[in-house]
Amino acid sequence: MCMGVRLIPSKAHLVEEAEGFTALSAIKWARELKFSNITFEGDAQLIISSLNSSYCNIGWRTRAYITDAIKLISSFTSYTFSTCPRSANSVADALASKAKALTTELTVTDPRLMFLICFQKTLDV
């Protein structure tokens, strides 16, 4: 169940870095919300594999995000990282595109506003 969306602009140089930053940000937000049992899904197989095994062939910037994420994840009672097909992740891809256009962070937990953010053509914040 989706409890909200958080769009965070990123200055990542590579897609891999952006995915690592996103994973770390999601874990931080889940901690802020005081979740204890959580499942993280993503379509970036390399990032999910790195989070599950703590070793993969990733760039040094991405590795820093993954290392921090692994340290934080131990605060949860239970957690899983799983991959989903990119074709099933179109909402996340649309949100990521909107985040790139932002200059400040945006968090929305109202389901009606989440729907508008996910499906409107432009985001006027």
N, C-alpha and C positions, 0 to 999 in steps of 0.2 A: 504494500500500500504506500503510495506517495504522500508524504506529509508536507511537502513544500518543494520549492525550487530556489536555488541560490545561483545567481549568475555573477561570476567573478571575472573581470577582465584579466587577461594574462599577457605577459610580454614574452612568452616562450618563443624560442627560435625555431623549434622543430615540433611536429605533431606529437612525437613521443614525449617531449618535455611537457607539453600542454596536458597530455593524458596523465602523466605522473603528478603534475600539479593538481589536477582535478581529483585524482584519487586521494591525495593527502588532504585536500580541502574538504572532501566528503567525509573523511574520517574525523577531522576536526569538528565539523558541524554536527555529526552524530554524537560526539562527546558533549558538545555544548547542549544538545537536546536531552542529554542524560539517558540515551539508549543503552541497553545492556546486551541485547541480542539483535544482531543485524546481518543482513545480506547485502553485499555490494555487487552490482552487476555492471558489466561494461563490455564493449566490443573490441577493446584493445588487448588482444591475446598476450602480447609481450608484457604489458603492465600487469595483467591479472596473474600471469605465470610468475612474474617477479615478486608479487605480493604473497603468493602461495609458497614459493620456494626460497625466497630472499636471494636468489642468484639467477641472473640471466644476463645476456649480452646486451646491456643498455648503456647509453651515454652517461657521462659523469654527472651532468646536471640532473638527469632523470633519476640516477641512482641516489642522489641526495634526497630527492622527494620520497623515493621508495623506502630508504633507510629510516627517515623520519616517520613515515606512515607505519612501518612495522613496529617501531618503538611505541607509538600511540595505540596501536590496535590491541595491545595486551591489556588495556584497561576495560575491554568488553568481556562479558561473561562468555559469550559465544559469538562467532562471526564466520562468515564465509565470503569468499570472492569467487564469482563465477562469470563465465563469458556468455554472451548472447550474440546471435548473428547480427551483423550490421543492419540487415534488412528489418530486424525487429526493434531497432534502436533509433528510429527516425525522429522521435520526439527529442531524445537526448541530443541528436545531431543538430536539430533546429535550435535548441536552447544554446548549444555551444556556439553556433553562428551568431545568435543574438548577443551572447556574452562578449564576443570579439568586438562588437560595435560599441560597447559601453565604455564609459570612462570611470564609473564608480560601481561598486558592488550593489546588487539588488537581490533582496530576499523576499519571497512571497509565500505565505502559508494559507491564504484564503483560496479554497478550491475554485471559486468563480474566476478569480484573477489568474490563477494558474492556467486555466483553460484558455483565457484570452492571450496570455503570454505565449503559450505553446503554439497557438494556431493562427494568430494574426500575422499579417504580412510584414508589418513594420512595428518596431517597438519605440514608442515615443515616451521617454522617461524624463 
